């Protein structure tokens, strides 16, 4: 299994609408990916490692798929529409990482 993490670095002055992301964007992505997307998860940063410090990321969205190939085949046809929705919830450019899930 792989996990596609879409990370939004915490940046002073940037906006991130977590309600829109959780209630509209991520369900839309999951629907577009169909059976290729086994599950989704969202993290919302509240603090860094030191008490009271700023989190490294405002938020992160995670998509779980069987393989990189399955993800790419499902995402490709909808990439433009999914990416066009980003300004509706943030002005932070996302960082994407694809990982192999070893435990979980």
Secondary structure as UniProt FT lines:
FT   STRAND          2..9
FT   TURN            12..13
FT   HELIX           18..20
FT   HELIX           21..25
FT   HELIX           26..33
FT   HELIX           34..36
FT   STRAND          37..44
FT   TURN            51..52
FT   STRAND          57..65
FT   HELIX           68..76
FT   TURN            77..78
FT   HELIX           79..84
FT   HELIX           86..88
FT   STRAND          95..100
//
